[in-house]
């Protein structure tokens, strides 16, 4: 396993995969740690997470630099990611006891109530695009509920994976409350089958999700899947175009376009389509590729060169099937895993691009005759992670978000984002289950009924 800087392709560090002997030890130690951790009070767990929040804030610069060098995202974005992890620690330290308090129910018994008890060791299979946040949004609520965790992170961010375990120890957590295992994907099925693993969560591609769901199902284990997305942003006739263009461009280019919930499809009514397209072109033209540690850089490289090459093949395939190139579509003549910001239009349902997810700085434009057709195009997708609508009529926008758009998170006049206070997850092939808020913390607990005659 190699950590490679996607900006200059320098090998940062090499790691060895965990041996079967050491993996067995990790499973045994984690299972043993659960027996004590599950009995810790919410106050004691919360105090540790508040300390972890402080550690994250104190080390935010060094952690962000590590993330930037290993994964390629801009330093300012990496630092914001670390601060978001700290916020999640504070949020659940404060609210978990409220989220998991016993709930009395009136029955014919003298006493009956619902209680929430931890399950045990939860396996987390995490992606590279948000190396800290993806882990923390799983780990904080799950561990605050009294579970313990084993982290199998993406192999290209092994530095971050190892560092996350160290941070928990530095904050004072007992050993083996969150354990990192450097493991290839081919070993995951066997790990899921281990009886000490009680449930599994994955953030990743739809094919990876199907594989994990299959193996979890074979072993009758709960799983939560946050998978791909091809989010549609619908721009209506009365939208504030200047604001919509700004938000849409920002969403499409977050993390160099490597985000499940970044905008990928822009469905614009014909009345404002050309204006929107010209505005988006100007935004893409203004981008500056460069060192992600440089504050002047506005477009960082992709995480790996193979991901860049695959993205370019997708673009070429879309063009071969009739798409029109509006802007970009090239691999820049410079070192690193860069891809030029790209805009495609004229994509019909017979084009493979119509239903695919483009994981990089590629925007797909769709012209709709009216609102009805725009919503039909937006919903004509295998994915259902997030969506947004832009309109001057906020009340109408709320109705569209609430009743019309088919996605797990629907925003009005704003870019889709995750927030510790709000449930996060998708429908269709974007997965199932929820992370964050009180819904997320309830995913990995035994919702137990207690009845007294």
C-alpha positions as CSV (number, residue, x, y, z in Angstrom):
1,X,0.0,0.0,0.0
2,X,1.5,3.3,-1.1
3,X,0.6,6.9,-0.1
4,X,1.3,9.1,-3.1
5,X,1.1,12.8,-3.3
6,X,-1.3,13.4,-6.3
7,X,0.2,16.9,-6.9
8,X,3.8,15.8,-7.7
9,X,3.4,12.0,-7.6
10,X,5.9,11.6,-4.8
11,X,5.7,8.4,-2.8
12,X,5.1,9.6,0.8
13,X,5.1,6.3,2.6
14,X,4.6,2.6,2.1
15,X,2.6,0.4,4.3
16,X,2.3,-3.4,4.8
17,X,-1.1,-5.1,4.9
18,X,-2.0,-6.4,8.4
19,X,-1.2,-10.1,8.9
20,X,-4.0,-12.6,9.7
21,X,-2.4,-13.1,13.1
22,X,-2.5,-9.4,13.9
23,X,-6.0,-9.0,12.5
24,X,-7.1,-11.8,14.9
25,X,-5.5,-10.0,17.8
26,X,-7.2,-6.7,16.8
27,X,-10.6,-8.5,16.7
28,X,-10.0,-10.1,20.1
29,X,-8.8,-6.9,21.8
30,X,-11.6,-4.8,20.3
31,X,-14.2,-7.3,21.5
32,X,-12.7,-7.3,25.0
33,X,-12.6,-3.4,25.0
34,X,-16.3,-3.4,24.2
35,X,-17.1,-5.2,27.5
36,X,-15.8,-2.2,29.4
37,X,-16.7,0.6,27.1
38,X,-20.4,-0.3,26.9
39,X,-20.6,0.3,30.6
40,X,-19.0,3.7,30.5
41,X,-21.4,6.6,31.2
42,X,-22.5,9.1,28.5
43,X,-20.7,11.7,30.6
44,X,-17.4,9.8,30.6
45,X,-17.6,9.1,26.9
46,X,-18.6,12.6,26.1
47,X,-15.6,14.0,28.1
48,X,-13.3,12.0,26.0
49,X,-14.9,13.2,22.8
50,X,-14.6,16.8,24.0
51,X,-10.9,16.2,24.6
52,X,-10.7,14.7,21.1
53,X,-12.3,17.9,19.7
54,X,-9.6,19.9,21.4
55,X,-6.9,17.7,20.0
56,X,-8.3,18.1,16.5
57,X,-8.5,21.9,16.8
58,X,-5.0,22.1,18.2
59,X,-3.5,20.0,15.5
60,X,-5.7,21.2,12.7
61,X,-2.8,22.7,10.6
62,X,-0.6,19.6,10.7
63,X,-3.5,17.2,10.1
64,X,-4.8,19.3,7.2
65,X,-1.3,19.3,5.7
66,X,-1.1,15.5,6.0
67,X,-4.5,15.2,4.3
68,X,-3.6,17.6,1.5
69,X,-0.3,15.9,0.7
70,X,-1.8,12.4,0.8
71,X,-5.2,12.9,-0.9
72,X,-4.7,16.2,-2.8
73,X,-7.4,18.5,-1.5
74,X,-6.8,22.2,-1.0
75,X,-5.3,23.0,2.4
76,X,-8.1,25.3,3.4
77,X,-10.7,22.6,2.6
78,X,-8.7,20.0,4.6
79,X,-8.5,22.3,7.6
80,X,-12.3,23.0,7.4
81,X,-12.8,19.2,7.3
82,X,-10.8,18.8,10.5
83,X,-12.9,21.5,12.2
84,X,-16.1,19.7,11.1
85,X,-14.9,16.6,12.8
86,X,-14.3,18.5,16.0
87,X,-17.8,19.9,15.8
88,X,-19.2,16.4,15.5
89,X,-17.4,15.4,18.6
90,X,-18.8,18.4,20.5
91,X,-22.3,17.8,19.2
92,X,-22.6,14.2,20.2
93,X,-20.9,14.7,23.5
94,X,-23.6,17.2,24.3
95,X,-26.7,15.4,22.8
96,X,-26.2,11.6,23.0
97,X,-27.7,11.1,26.4
98,X,-30.8,12.9,25.1
99,X,-30.9,10.9,21.8
100,X,-30.6,7.5,23.6
101,X,-32.6,8.1,26.8
102,X,-35.2,5.5,27.7
103,X,-38.7,6.1,26.2
104,X,-41.6,5.1,28.4
105,X,-44.6,3.6,26.6
106,X,-48.1,3.2,28.1
107,X,-49.3,-0.4,27.9
108,X,-51.2,-2.8,30.1
109,X,-48.1,-3.6,32.0
110,X,-47.0,-1.9,35.2
111,X,-44.0,-0.5,33.3
112,X,-42.8,-0.7,29.7
113,X,-40.2,1.3,27.9
114,X,-37.8,1.4,24.9
115,X,-34.1,1.4,25.7
116,X,-31.2,1.7,23.3
117,X,-28.2,-0.6,23.9
118,X,-24.9,-0.9,21.9
119,X,-24.3,-3.9,19.6
120,X,-20.5,-4.4,19.8
121,X,-17.8,-4.1,17.2
122,X,-18.9,-2.2,14.1
123,X,-16.8,-2.4,10.9
124,X,-16.4,0.8,9.0
125,X,-15.2,0.7,5.3
126,X,-14.4,4.2,4.4
127,X,-13.4,6.1,1.2
128,X,-10.5,8.4,0.4
129,X,-12.3,11.6,-0.7
130,X,-12.9,12.9,2.9
131,X,-10.3,10.9,4.8
132,X,-11.2,12.3,8.2
133,X,-14.8,13.4,8.0
134,X,-16.2,10.2,6.6
135,X,-14.6,8.3,9.5
136,X,-15.7,10.8,12.2
137,X,-19.3,11.0,11.1
138,X,-19.4,7.2,11.6
139,X,-17.2,6.9,14.6
140,X,-18.5,9.7,16.9
141,X,-22.2,8.7,17.2
142,X,-21.4,5.0,17.0
143,X,-18.8,5.1,19.8
144,X,-20.8,7.5,21.9
145,X,-23.6,5.0,21.8
146,X,-21.2,2.5,23.5
147,X,-20.1,0.5,20.4
148,X,-16.4,0.0,19.4
149,X,-15.1,0.3,15.9
150,X,-12.7,-1.3,13.4
151,X,-11.7,1.1,10.5
152,X,-10.8,-0.3,7.1
153,X,-9.8,2.8,5.2
154,X,-9.0,3.3,1.6
155,X,-5.5,2.1,0.9
156,X,-4.3,5.4,-0.7
157,X,-5.0,7.3,2.6
158,X,-3.2,5.0,5.0
159,X,-1.4,7.8,6.7
160,X,-4.7,9.4,7.6
161,X,-6.1,6.0,8.7
162,X,-3.2,5.4,11.1
163,X,-3.3,9.0,12.4
164,X,-7.0,8.8,13.3
165,X,-6.3,5.9,15.6
166,X,-3.4,7.8,17.2
167,X,-5.6,10.8,17.8
168,X,-8.1,8.7,19.8
169,X,-5.3,7.4,22.0
170,X,-3.8,10.9,22.4
171,X,-7.3,12.2,23.6
172,X,-7.3,9.5,26.3
173,X,-9.5,6.8,24.9
174,X,-8.8,3.3,26.0
175,X,-6.9,1.1,23.5
176,X,-9.0,-0.7,20.9
177,X,-12.0,1.6,21.0
178,X,-11.3,2.5,17.4
179,X,-8.7,0.3,15.7
180,X,-7.3,0.9,12.2
181,X,-6.6,-2.2,10.1
182,X,-4.7,-1.8,6.8
183,X,-6.5,-4.4,4.7
184,X,-7.1,-5.0,1.1
185,X,-10.6,-5.1,-0.3
186,X,-10.3,-8.8,-1.1
187,X,-10.2,-9.6,2.7
188,X,-13.4,-7.6,3.6
189,X,-15.9,-10.4,3.0
190,X,-14.1,-12.7,5.5
191,X,-13.9,-9.9,8.0
192,X,-17.7,-9.2,7.7
193,X,-18.3,-12.9,8.4
194,X,-16.4,-12.9,11.6
195,X,-18.9,-13.3,14.5
196,X,-17.3,-10.6,16.5
197,X,-18.3,-8.0,13.8
198,X,-21.9,-7.1,14.7
199,X,-22.7,-4.7,11.9
200,X,-21.0,-2.9,9.0
201,X,-21.1,0.6,7.4
202,X,-19.7,1.6,4.1
203,X,-19.3,4.8,2.2
204,X,-18.2,4.2,-1.3
205,X,-19.3,3.2,-4.8
206,X,-22.5,1.5,-5.7
207,X,-20.7,-1.8,-6.7
208,X,-18.8,-1.8,-3.4
209,X,-22.1,-1.2,-1.6
210,X,-23.7,-4.2,-3.3
211,X,-20.8,-6.4,-2.4
212,X,-20.9,-5.4,1.3
213,X,-24.7,-5.7,1.4
214,X,-24.5,-9.2,-0.1
215,X,-21.9,-10.3,2.5
216,X,-23.7,-8.6,5.4
217,X,-27.0,-10.3,4.3
218,X,-25.4,-13.7,4.1
219,X,-24.3,-13.3,7.7
220,X,-27.6,-11.6,8.8
221,X,-25.8,-8.4,9.9
222,X,-27.1,-4.8,9.8
223,X,-25.4,-2.5,7.3
224,X,-25.6,1.2,6.5
225,X,-24.6,2.2,2.9
226,X,-23.8,5.7,1.7
227,X,-23.0,5.2,-1.9
228,X,-22.6,7.2,-5.1
229,X,-24.7,10.2,-6.3
230,X,-25.4,12.2,-9.4
231,X,-27.1,15.1,-7.7
232,X,-29.4,17.2,-9.9
233,X,-29.7,21.0,-9.3
234,X,-32.8,22.4,-10.9
235,X,-32.7,26.0,-11.9
236,X,-36.1,27.5,-12.6
237,X,-37.1,30.6,-14.7
238,X,-37.4,32.9,-11.6
239,X,-34.1,31.9,-10.0
240,X,-31.6,34.5,-8.9
241,X,-29.1,33.4,-11.7
242,X,-26.1,35.1,-10.3
243,X,-26.5,33.4,-6.9
244,X,-27.5,30.1,-8.6
245,X,-24.4,30.0,-10.8
246,X,-22.1,30.8,-7.9
247,X,-23.6,28.0,-5.7
248,X,-23.8,25.5,-8.5
249,X,-20.2,26.1,-9.6
250,X,-19.0,25.8,-6.0
251,X,-20.9,22.6,-5.4
252,X,-19.6,21.0,-8.6
253,X,-16.0,21.8,-7.8
254,X,-15.9,21.0,-4.1
255,X,-13.0,18.6,-3.5
256,X,-12.2,18.9,-7.2
257,X,-15.6,17.3,-7.9
258,X,-14.8,14.2,-5.8
259,X,-17.8,14.3,-3.6
260,X,-20.9,12.1,-3.5
261,X,-23.1,15.0,-2.8
262,X,-21.6,17.6,-5.1
263,X,-23.8,18.9,-7.9
264,X,-23.2,16.8,-11.0
265,X,-26.3,17.5,-13.2
266,X,-27.7,20.9,-13.8
267,X,-31.2,20.9,-15.1
268,X,-32.1,24.4,-16.3
269,X,-35.3,25.7,-17.9
270,X,-34.9,26.9,-21.4
271,X,-35.7,30.6,-20.6
272,X,-32.5,30.9,-18.5
273,X,-30.4,28.1,-19.9
274,X,-28.0,30.1,-22.1
275,X,-27.4,32.6,-19.4
276,X,-26.7,29.9,-16.9
277,X,-24.3,28.1,-19.3
278,X,-22.3,31.3,-20.0
279,X,-22.0,32.0,-16.3
280,X,-20.8,28.5,-15.5
281,X,-18.2,28.7,-18.3
282,X,-16.9,31.9,-16.8
283,X,-16.6,30.3,-13.4
284,X,-14.8,27.3,-14.8
285,X,-12.4,29.6,-16.8
286,X,-11.4,31.5,-13.7
287,X,-10.1,28.4,-12.0
288,X,-6.4,28.1,-11.2
289,X,-4.8,24.6,-11.1
290,X,-1.8,24.3,-8.8
291,X,-0.3,23.1,-5.5
292,X,-3.1,22.5,-3.1
293,X,-1.0,23.8,-0.3
294,X,-0.9,27.2,-2.1
295,X,-3.8,29.5,-1.1
296,X,-4.0,30.8,-4.7
297,X,-4.9,27.4,-6.0
298,X,-8.6,27.1,-6.7
299,X,-8.6,23.6,-8.4
300,X,-6.6,20.8,-6.8
301,X,-5.6,17.5,-8.5
302,X,-7.7,14.4,-8.3
303,X,-6.7,11.9,-5.7
304,X,-4.9,9.5,-8.1
305,X,-3.8,9.4,-11.7
306,X,-5.9,6.3,-12.5
307,X,-9.0,8.1,-11.3
308,X,-8.1,11.0,-13.6
309,X,-7.6,8.7,-16.5
310,X,-10.9,6.9,-15.9
311,X,-12.7,10.2,-15.7
312,X,-11.2,11.3,-19.1
313,X,-12.4,8.0,-20.6
314,X,-15.9,8.7,-19.3
315,X,-15.9,12.1,-21.0
316,X,-14.6,10.8,-24.3
317,X,-17.3,8.0,-24.2
318,X,-20.0,10.6,-23.6
319,X,-18.8,12.6,-26.6
320,X,-18.7,9.5,-28.8
321,X,-22.4,9.0,-27.9
322,X,-23.5,12.4,-28.9
323,X,-22.7,14.8,-26.0
324,X,-21.4,18.2,-27.0
325,X,-18.2,19.6,-25.4
326,X,-18.9,23.1,-24.0
327,X,-15.6,23.6,-22.2
328,X,-12.5,21.6,-21.1
329,X,-12.4,17.9,-21.7
330,X,-8.6,17.6,-21.6
331,X,-5.8,16.1,-19.4
332,X,-3.5,19.1,-18.7
333,X,0.1,19.0,-19.8
334,X,1.5,19.2,-16.3
335,X,2.7,16.8,-13.6
336,X,0.1,15.5,-11.2
337,X,-3.4,14.0,-11.3
338,X,-5.0,17.1,-12.7
339,X,-8.1,17.2,-15.0
340,X,-9.4,20.3,-16.7
341,X,-12.8,21.6,-15.5
342,X,-15.3,20.3,-18.1
343,X,-18.8,21.1,-19.2
344,X,-20.9,18.8,-21.4
345,X,-24.4,19.3,-22.8
346,X,-26.8,17.6,-25.3
347,X,-26.9,14.4,-23.3
348,X,-29.9,12.1,-24.0
349,X,-31.0,9.0,-22.2
350,X,-29.3,6.7,-24.7
351,X,-25.9,8.2,-23.7
352,X,-24.1,6.2,-20.9
353,X,-23.3,9.6,-19.3
354,X,-27.0,10.2,-18.7
355,X,-27.0,7.7,-15.8
356,X,-23.4,7.7,-14.7
357,X,-21.7,9.5,-11.9
358,X,-18.8,11.7,-12.9
359,X,-16.4,11.8,-9.9
360,X,-14.3,14.9,-10.8
361,X,-14.7,18.5,-12.2
362,X,-17.2,17.6,-14.9
363,X,-20.6,19.3,-15.1
364,X,-23.5,17.9,-17.2
365,X,-26.0,20.5,-18.5
366,X,-29.6,19.6,-19.4
367,X,-32.1,22.0,-21.0
368,X,-35.8,21.6,-19.9
369,X,-38.8,23.1,-21.6
370,X,-40.4,23.9,-18.2
371,X,-40.5,23.1,-14.6
372,X,-42.4,19.8,-15.1
373,X,-39.8,18.5,-17.5
374,X,-37.0,19.8,-15.3
375,X,-38.2,17.7,-12.4
376,X,-38.7,14.7,-14.6
377,X,-35.1,14.9,-15.8
378,X,-33.8,15.4,-12.3
379,X,-35.6,12.3,-11.0
380,X,-34.7,10.2,-14.0
381,X,-31.6,8.8,-12.2
382,X,-30.5,5.6,-10.6
383,X,-29.2,7.7,-7.8
384,X,-31.0,9.6,-5.0
385,X,-28.5,11.1,-2.6
386,X,-29.1,14.8,-2.8
387,X,-30.8,17.5,-4.9
388,X,-31.5,21.2,-5.0
389,X,-33.9,23.6,-6.5
390,X,-33.3,27.3,-7.3
391,X,-36.3,29.7,-7.4
392,X,-37.3,33.1,-6.1
393,X,-40.5,31.6,-4.7
394,X,-39.2,30.0,-1.6
395,X,-42.5,28.4,-0.6
396,X,-42.8,26.8,-4.0
397,X,-39.2,25.6,-3.7
398,X,-40.0,24.0,-0.3
399,X,-42.9,22.1,-1.9
400,X,-40.6,20.9,-4.7
401,X,-37.9,19.8,-2.2
402,X,-40.5,18.2,0.1
403,X,-42.7,16.4,-2.4
404,X,-41.2,16.3,-5.9
405,X,-37.4,15.7,-5.7
406,X,-36.4,12.1,-5.2
407,X,-33.4,12.2,-2.9
408,X,-32.3,11.8,0.7
409,X,-31.4,15.5,1.1
410,X,-33.1,18.3,-0.8
411,X,-32.0,21.9,-0.5
412,X,-33.6,25.1,-1.6
413,X,-31.4,27.9,-3.0
414,X,-28.3,26.3,-1.4
415,X,-25.7,23.6,-2.0
416,X,-26.3,20.1,-0.5
417,X,-24.0,19.4,2.5
418,X,-23.9,17.2,5.5
419,X,-24.5,18.5,9.0
420,X,-24.2,16.7,12.4
421,X,-27.7,18.0,13.2
422,X,-29.4,16.6,10.1
423,X,-29.8,13.0,8.9
424,X,-27.7,12.1,5.9
425,X,-28.1,9.3,3.4
426,X,-29.8,8.3,0.1
427,X,-32.4,6.2,-1.7
428,X,-32.3,4.1,-4.9
429,X,-28.7,3.0,-5.6
430,X,-27.3,5.8,-3.4
431,X,-27.8,3.4,-0.5
432,X,-29.9,3.0,2.6
433,X,-29.7,3.9,6.3
434,X,-28.8,7.3,7.8
435,X,-25.8,8.9,9.3
436,X,-25.7,11.9,11.7
437,X,-28.5,13.5,13.8
438,X,-30.4,11.2,16.2
439,X,-31.4,9.0,13.3
440,X,-27.7,8.1,12.7
441,X,-27.0,7.2,16.3
442,X,-30.0,4.8,16.3
443,X,-28.6,2.8,13.3
444,X,-26.2,0.7,15.5
445,X,-28.1,0.1,18.7
446,X,-30.4,-2.6,19.8
447,X,-33.8,-0.8,20.1
448,X,-34.9,-3.0,23.0
449,X,-38.4,-3.3,24.5
450,X,-38.6,-3.8,28.2
451,X,-42.0,-4.8,29.6
452,X,-42.9,-5.4,33.3
453,X,-46.2,-7.2,34.3
